[in-house]
Amino acid sequence: MRNQDDLPYIVVERDSGGSFGSFCLGALVGAGLALLFAPQSGEETQEEIRARAKKLRIAAEERMREAQSTLGDRLEHVREGVESRVELVRDAVESGRAAAEEARTDLEAKLERTKTAAKAGITAAKEAAVGENSTPEEDVTE
């Protein structure tokens, strides 16, 4: 059996340095060296820089328009989703109101029937009580 100390181990190091910064620095140094050693005149180099800057600006504007268009489409899609959900909520609220009104009408009708039945019961109880208080002779004469 092997000892744990005999096992190989792996060391992982992370370089948290600015790789993008290094890239930019290298690009600037490369551009500077290219300008120094270019076989063109200063005017030709300036014209080339202007042309490349113009191309870069046009490309950036195009990407910006594409991003705005995509964002506008997504915003419209979200707006439509929100509007449809608001409409569903409105329909649900309206259905709830209608159901509540129907339940109220039913409850009022049941309450009215209950009141009528209670009044009839009270009247019948009074009549029965009056009938019990009368003497049997009174019942015969009637």
JOMO-V722265 format. One record per backbone hydrogen bond with DSSP energy under -1.0 kcal/mol. CO is the residue of the C=O (numbers start at 1). NH is the residue of the N-H. E is the energy in kcal/mol with one decimal. If there is no record, write none. Layout:
BEGIN
co = {CO,CO}
nh = {NH,NH}
e = {E,E}
END
This chain:
BEGIN
co = {3,17,18,19,20,21,22,23,24,25,26,27,28,29,30,31,32,33,41,42,43,44,45,46,47,48,49,50,51,52,53,54,55,56,57,58,59,60,61,62,63,64,65,66,67,68,69,70,71,72,73,74,75,76,77,78,79,80,81,82,83,84,85,86,87,88,89,90,91,92,93,94,95,96,97,98,99,100,101,102,103,104,105,106,107,108,109,110,111,112,113,114,115,116,117,118,119,120,121,122,123,124,125,126,127,128,129,130,135,136,137,138}
nh = {6,19,22,23,24,25,26,27,28,29,30,31,32,33,34,35,36,37,45,46,47,48,49,50,51,52,53,54,55,56,57,58,59,60,61,62,63,64,65,66,67,68,69,70,71,72,73,74,75,76,77,78,79,80,81,82,83,84,85,86,87,88,89,90,91,92,93,94,95,96,97,98,99,100,101,102,103,104,105,106,107,108,109,110,111,112,113,114,115,116,117,118,119,120,121,122,123,124,125,126,127,128,129,130,131,132,133,134,139,140,141,142}
e = {-1.4,-1.3,-2.1,-2.2,-2.7,-2.5,-2.6,-2.6,-2.6,-2.5,-2.7,-2.6,-2.5,-2.6,-2.4,-2.1,-2.0,-2.6,-2.3,-2.5,-2.4,-2.3,-2.4,-2.6,-2.6,-2.5,-2.5,-2.5,-2.4,-2.5,-2.5,-2.6,-2.6,-2.4,-2.6,-2.4,-2.4,-2.2,-2.5,-2.4,-2.6,-2.6,-2.6,-2.7,-2.7,-2.8,-2.5,-2.5,-2.7,-2.4,-2.3,-2.5,-2.6,-2.5,-2.1,-2.6,-2.7,-2.4,-2.0,-2.6,-2.3,-2.1,-2.3,-2.5,-2.5,-2.4,-2.7,-2.7,-2.6,-2.4,-2.5,-2.5,-2.6,-2.4,-2.6,-2.4,-2.5,-2.5,-2.4,-2.5,-2.6,-2.7,-2.3,-2.5,-2.4,-2.3,-2.3,-2.5,-2.6,-2.5,-2.7,-2.6,-2.7,-2.5,-2.5,-2.6,-2.7,-2.6,-2.4,-2.5,-2.6,-2.5,-2.5,-2.6,-2.3,-1.9,-1.7,-1.0,-1.5,-1.7,-1.9,-1.1}
END
